[in-house]
Amino acid sequence: MPSEKSNGPPRPPAPREAIAQAFDEIGGVSALAAWVSASDDNRKIFYSTIYPKILALDFGGESGREPIDEVRWTIVRP
């Protein structure tokens, strides 16, 4: 069998993977919860900045489709 050769230095993780790794290294969910609970300012930052971004991802914020920017009502009389 031929030996596998390295094609240079290892590639750094993709940004999303790097953030996930850093999150785990700094304490994960329990550290985040402790930070949010530590002050009212942290709680405001979490609920006004971080949480909405996560919700957008969970509910299709990165679907690749154009956002709906217009809704039309049409009345049809029989």
VMD Tcl script that draws the C-alpha trace (Angstrom):
set ca {
  {0.00 0.00 0.00}
  {1.28 3.47 -0.78}
  {1.90 5.70 2.21}
  {-0.24 8.79 2.63}
  {1.66 12.00 2.10}
  {0.83 15.27 3.75}
  {-0.13 18.12 1.44}
  {1.26 20.82 3.70}
  {0.23 21.99 7.15}
  {-3.13 20.89 8.53}
  {-6.02 23.12 7.57}
  {-7.56 25.21 10.32}
  {-11.16 24.39 11.22}
  {-13.97 26.21 9.47}
  {-15.23 29.24 11.44}
  {-18.36 27.46 12.73}
  {-16.29 24.49 13.90}
  {-13.70 26.80 15.50}
  {-16.41 28.60 17.46}
  {-17.90 25.27 18.59}
  {-14.46 24.09 19.74}
  {-13.81 27.34 21.61}
  {-17.26 27.12 23.23}
  {-16.43 23.65 24.55}
  {-12.98 24.72 25.74}
  {-14.30 27.69 27.75}
  {-16.85 25.60 29.60}
  {-19.73 24.98 27.21}
  {-23.34 25.33 28.27}
  {-22.67 25.57 32.01}
  {-20.16 28.41 31.53}
  {-22.58 30.26 29.23}
  {-25.38 29.91 31.77}
  {-23.10 31.15 34.55}
  {-22.07 34.16 32.43}
  {-25.70 35.04 31.60}
  {-26.65 34.74 35.28}
  {-23.70 36.84 36.47}
  {-25.26 40.21 35.64}
  {-28.26 41.95 34.17}
  {-26.01 43.39 31.44}
  {-24.93 39.89 30.40}
  {-28.55 38.75 30.38}
  {-29.49 41.70 28.14}
  {-26.62 40.92 25.76}
  {-27.65 37.27 25.60}
  {-31.34 37.92 24.93}
  {-30.89 40.88 22.59}
  {-27.89 39.72 20.56}
  {-26.94 36.06 20.90}
  {-30.29 34.30 21.33}
  {-32.05 35.92 18.31}
  {-29.19 34.83 16.04}
  {-29.44 31.24 17.25}
  {-33.23 31.25 16.82}
  {-32.82 32.54 13.27}
  {-30.59 29.57 12.48}
  {-33.00 27.09 14.08}
  {-35.98 28.49 12.19}
  {-34.49 28.74 8.73}
  {-32.55 31.98 8.92}
  {-29.94 30.55 6.53}
  {-32.19 28.80 4.06}
  {-30.63 30.35 0.98}
  {-33.98 31.77 -0.10}
  {-34.73 35.44 -0.42}
  {-36.63 36.83 2.58}
  {-40.29 37.71 2.12}
  {-40.45 41.47 1.74}
  {-43.98 41.89 0.44}
  {-47.37 40.38 1.22}
  {-50.36 41.11 -1.00}
  {-54.01 40.66 -0.17}
  {-56.38 40.06 -3.03}
  {-60.14 40.21 -2.59}
  {-62.02 37.99 -5.02}
  {-65.74 38.46 -5.26}
  {-67.82 35.48 -6.39}
}
mol new
graphics top color blue
foreach p $ca { graphics top sphere $p radius 0.5 }
foreach p [lrange $ca 0 end-1] q [lrange $ca 1 end] { graphics top cylinder $p $q radius 0.2 }
display resetview
